[in-house]
Amino acid sequence: MNGKLKIDRIHKIVVAISLFIAISVSGFFYIYKTDKTFSYNAKKGVDYSQVKILIFGDMMLDRNVSNNIKRIGFDKFFAGMKDMITDADIAVVNLEGPFTDYPSITTSLKNRALQFTFDPTLAPKLAELGFDILGLANNHTLNFGKSGLEQTRRYIGNAGMIYYGEPFNKDEISTIITKNGIKIAFVGFHEFNYINFENIFAEIKKLRPDVDILIVTPHWGVEYQKEPTVKMTELAQSFIDSGADMVIGAHPHIIGDIGIYKGKKIYYSLGNFVFDQYFSEETMKGLAVIIDIKKVNNEIGIDYTDISTRIDRDGVRVEKK
């Protein structure tokens, strides 16, 4: 065989092999980056799974919010958030009040009492929108007493959603959900009854060995104050020392500071998600946190993405930059 022809043939073979290897490798990395859950090549021992959690701050559905939803319709009111909520594997929000059969005393706007009740027909609509878990550890859950709390739990469950947290830090203060092979615990904490704090730490320590991720969502702090109190900082650090992977708080009605302790994130307040406090820019803005959890061969990685939201009389939406 002519020497030149032989070299050309060898060159073509080398190019073909190189191209095959490049396509195979790039295909692997494409799957590894984009597919939510799969096992790739058991012989190589690569097990990968992923879950996207979306967490919002306070959601109040009475008073002017109720009037505005009735005026423009539920779907239009939440249209600006639908894609984001649908895209999440788990969507969570603090429910700032109960679902009950009692009539609202605030929608007339003549009664200034801070006693909320939400239309029970909105519960299945929230589920259809894509919400999975509602937090009940706050100062408005008992606005209509024990009966109201029992009704709230029933309406949430009947709508196919999960609840956790309790005003007295006593019963059903946590929930565990498994998604895409990743086990996540949510623990609620309510500061303002100032009792049973020890239950929260005991719950964290009990759940820690059995879950991949543990999230504490405290209802705490000072209204309209961005900076955390000394007590908030101490509690947040104690939650993490007890086994929490992150702390994501609510109640101040504005977006609070963000801290890091032992490499773990602390959001002191996500502010208002849905509320009728239209009197300032700060109270009309909220923070949605996307928590992207990846599990590779039992090793956990966490990425955070902060999304600004805005609420006004025409609904809630992602705030354009």
N, C-alpha and C positions, 0 to 999 in steps of 0.2 A: 504493500500500500504506500502510495506517495506520502512522504513525511508531512507535507503541508495539509493534505486531506485528513491524515490521522489526527493532527493537532486540532483542526477545525471540529472534528467529530467529538473529540474529548472535551473541547470548549463548550459545545452545545449540550453535552451530557451534564457538565458541571453547572451550567446556567439553569438547566431544567430542574436539577436537584435543589439548587439554591432557591429557586422560585417556589417550589413545593414546600420547602421548610419555612419560608417567609410567610406564605399563605396560611400554613398550619398554625404557626406561632401567633400571627395577628388574629386569626380566628379565635384562638383560645382567649387572648386578652380581651377581645371584643365581648365574648360571652361573660367573662369574669367581671367586666365592668358594668354590664347592662342587665343581666338576668337577675331577678330578685331572689330566687332560691333554686339551687340545683347542686348536684354532686358531680364534680368533673373528674373523670378518670380515677376510680377508686384505687387502682393500683398505685397511683401517685399519692393518694391520701389527701386530696384537696377537697374539703367540704366547705361550701360557702352558702350563707344565707343572709338576708337583708330585710330590715323592716323600717318603715318611715312613720314616725310619730309626729303629729301636729297638735300643739297645745296652745290654747287661748286663755286670756284672763277672765274677767267678770262678764257674765251675760245675764241681764235683767230684762224680762219680757212683759212687764206691767207698765202702768202709767203712760207716758208719751210714746214709749216703744210700742205698746199694744195699740194705741191709737194710730200710729204710723203704719204698722203692719196691716191693720184693717183698711186704712186709706189706700195703700198701693198694692197690697197683697204680699203674702209670705215669700213667694218665689222671687218677686222683684226686689224685695227688701234684702234678700240674701244672695241675689244673683252675682254680685261682685266677689263672692267667696266660694261659690259652688265648685269651680274647677280645682281650687287648692284643697278643699276638703275632700272632694272625690278622689283626688290623687294620693291622699294619705292612706296608709294601711290602718292606722289607728288615729282617730280625731277625738280630742279631749277638751272640755271646757268647764269652768267653774260656774255652776248654776246658782245665781244669786237670788234664790227664792224658790218657793214650792209650786208644783202643779197641784191645784185643788179644784173642788167643785164650788168653792165659796166665790161669791161675786167680788169683783175688784172694787176697792174703796178709793183707788187713786186715779182711775182713768178720767174722772170728772174734773180733775186738777184742782178741785175746791178743798179736798182733804189733803193736808200736808203730811199726814202720818206716813212713816217709812215702813209700811206694812204691805208687802207684795204678795200677790198670788198670780199664777200664770194659767192661761187657758189650756186645759188638758189636751185639746185637739192639736196643739203645737208640738207635743211630744213625738207623735209619729212623723210629723213633718221634719223635725230635727233629725230623726233617724233616716228618713229618705234623703235628706241633704247630705248625709254621710257621717254624722256624729255617732261615736261608739260608746263613749264613757263620759258621764257627768259627775262632777265633784259636788258633794253636799256639805263639806266641812266649812260652813261660813255663818255669819251672823244673821242671815235672813231666812235660812231654811226652816226655822221654827216660827215664822211670822204668823202662821195659823195653827200653832201648837203641835202636839203629838199627832193629832188626826191629820193635819196637813202634811207632816213628814211621812206618815204611812201612805197617804194618797200619792205623794210624790214618788215614793219607791215603787208603788204599784204601777203608776202610769209609765214610768221609765222602763220597767221590766216588760210591761205589755207592749211597748213600742219596739222591743228587741234591743234596747240599749242596756248598759251596765252602769251602776252607780257605786260610789265609795265615799267614805268620809261621813262624819257625824258631828253635830254641833257640840256635843259634850265629850268628844274624843273617847267614846266608850264602845259603841257597837258598830260593826261593819265598817271599820275605819280603813280597810284596805281592799284591794281586789287584784287578782292576777289574771293576765290574759296572755295566751300563747299565739303568736302569729309568725308564719314562715319559719317555724322551728326555733323561734327566740321567745323566751319566757320573761315577761315584764311585770313587775309589781308596782302598783300605785298606792301610796299611803297619804291620806288626807290629815291635815292638822288645823285645828281652829284655836287661835290664840285667845279670843275675847271672852270665853267663859272661864278661863284661867284655872281649869281643873283637868286632871287625868293626863297631864303631859307625859308622865312616865309610861303610859300605854303606847304612845307613839314610838318611843325608843325601844320598848319591848317588842313591838310589832316589826320594826326594822330588823332587829337582831334575829327574830324568829324566821322571817322570810328570806333573809340574805343568803343562806346556804342553798336555797331551792330555786333561785331565779338568776337569769343572766343580767338583768338590769333592774335597779330599784330607784324609783322616782318619788320624792316627797314633794307634795304641793301644799304649802302652808297658806292659811288666810290670816294675815297679820299686818302689823305696821301702823303707820299714821296716815290718815287720809291727806292726799295732795302733797305728801312729802316724798321727794325723790330718794333722799339718802336713808339707808337703813338705820334703825336704832341700834344701840349697843346690844339690846336683848335679841333683836333679830339676827345680828351677826353671830352671837353666841349660840343661838339655837341652830342656825344653819350649819355652823361648824360641828356642832354636836350631832346633827343628823348624819353628816358625812362621816364623822368618827364612828358612828354606830353602824354604818354600812351603806348609806345612800350613795348613789352614783351621781346624783344631781339634785338641786333644790330649785323649784320653780313656783314663785309666790304670786299672790294676788291680794286685793283689797284697797290699796291706796288710791285707786281710780286714775292714777297716772303711771307712766312707765318709770320704773325705778332703776337704781344702779345695778350693774352686773359685776359680780366678783368671781374670784377663783380661789379655791382652798384645796390644798393637796392635789392640785391638778384637776379639780372637779368644779363644774360650773354652778354658780348661784345667780339666779334671776330673782331679785328681791320683789319685783312687781311687774307683771305684764300689762298693767293698766286695763282700761275698759275695752272689751271686745264689742259688746252690745249694751249700751246704757244711754239714757236720755239727758246726760249732763252736757248740754250744748253751750254752756256758758264760757268755755275756754278752749283754746287749741289743745292744751295738755290733756284735758279730759275727753276730748274727741279722738284722741290717738291711742292706739294700742299696739302691742307687739305680739305677733304670732311666731312661735319657735318651732322650726322643723328639726327634729332629732333623727338623724340618719344613722342607724345602728347596723354594723356589719359584723358577722360572726364567721371567722375563718379557722377551721380546725380548733373550735372552742375558744379561740382568742377573740375578744370583743374590741371593736373600734367604734368611736362615736364622733360624728360631725354635727355641728350646729349651724343652722341658717336662720337669721332673724329677718322677719318680714314686717314692715310697718303697715298698719291698717288704720282706717278712718271711719268713724260713725257719725251720721247726721240724720236729719229727718227723712231722707230718701233712702236710707239703708247703710249697710256696712260694705266696705270694699278694700282691696289692696290699695294703699296710697301710692300714687305715682310720684317718682322722684324727678 
